[in-house]
Amino acid sequence: MTDPKRLACVSIHRERRAVQLTNYGQRLAARARQVLDVCSTARAEMRANDLTETIALGVLPSIPIQKISAIAKACVAAFSRGIV
């Protein structure tokens, strides 16, 4: 679970008998659901694909292209050798 202090905002409001999401917390939860849905869809697509076909590699735009290239080359090498 993420430490609320790391979010730099108040995402929950705690009372003695209840915990409620703040407006920010509701927006964060909605975005988190979207991320989980995308991950779930990606997992399902990977399970449905034959591993001999094309594999899509999703990356964050903040990762330098040199690292992405190295990762992609390592994946191609591993799949061509039958390691994965």
C-alpha positions in Angstrom: 0.0 0.0 0.0 1.3 3.5 -0.9 2.2 5.8 2.0 -0.2 8.8 1.7 2.7 11.1 2.5 4.4 10.0 -0.8 1.3 11.2 -2.7 1.8 14.8 -1.5 -1.9 15.1 -1.0 -4.6 13.9 1.3 -6.4 10.9 -0.3 -8.4 9.6 2.7 -10.1 11.1 5.6 -10.1 9.0 8.7 -12.7 9.1 11.5 -13.2 6.9 14.5 -15.5 4.5 12.7 -15.0 5.2 9.0 -12.5 6.0 6.3 -13.6 8.0 3.4 -11.9 9.0 0.2 -11.3 12.7 -0.3 -12.1 14.3 -3.8 -8.5 13.7 -4.7 -8.7 10.1 -3.4 -11.7 9.5 -5.6 -9.9 10.7 -8.6 -6.8 8.7 -7.7 -8.9 5.6 -7.2 -10.6 6.0 -10.6 -7.2 6.4 -12.3 -5.9 3.3 -10.4 -8.9 1.3 -11.6 -8.0 2.3 -15.2 -4.4 1.2 -14.7 -5.5 -2.1 -13.3 -8.0 -2.7 -16.1 -5.2 -2.0 -18.7 -2.9 -4.5 -16.9 -5.7 -7.1 -16.8 -6.4 -6.7 -20.5 -2.7 -7.0 -21.3 -2.4 -10.2 -19.3 -5.4 -11.6 -21.0 -4.1 -10.7 -24.4 -0.7 -12.3 -23.7 -2.4 -15.5 -22.5 -4.5 -15.6 -25.7 -1.5 -15.1 -28.0 0.7 -17.9 -29.3 4.3 -17.1 -28.0 5.6 -17.6 -31.6 3.7 -14.5 -32.7 4.5 -10.9 -32.3 4.8 -9.7 -28.7 4.1 -6.1 -27.8 6.4 -4.5 -25.3 4.8 -1.6 -23.4 7.2 0.9 -21.9 7.0 4.2 -20.1 7.9 7.3 -22.1 10.3 8.3 -19.4 12.6 5.3 -20.0 15.5 6.2 -22.3 15.3 4.7 -25.8 18.7 3.0 -25.3 17.4 1.0 -22.4 14.2 0.1 -24.3 16.3 -1.0 -27.3 18.5 -3.2 -25.0 15.4 -4.8 -23.4 13.8 -5.5 -26.8 16.9 -7.1 -28.1 17.2 -9.3 -25.0 13.6 -10.4 -25.4 14.1 -11.2 -29.1 17.2 -13.2 -28.2 15.5 -15.1 -25.4 12.5 -16.0 -27.5 14.6 -17.0 -30.5 16.6 -19.4 -28.2 13.4 -20.8 -26.7 14.4 -19.6 -23.2 11.1 -17.9 -22.5 
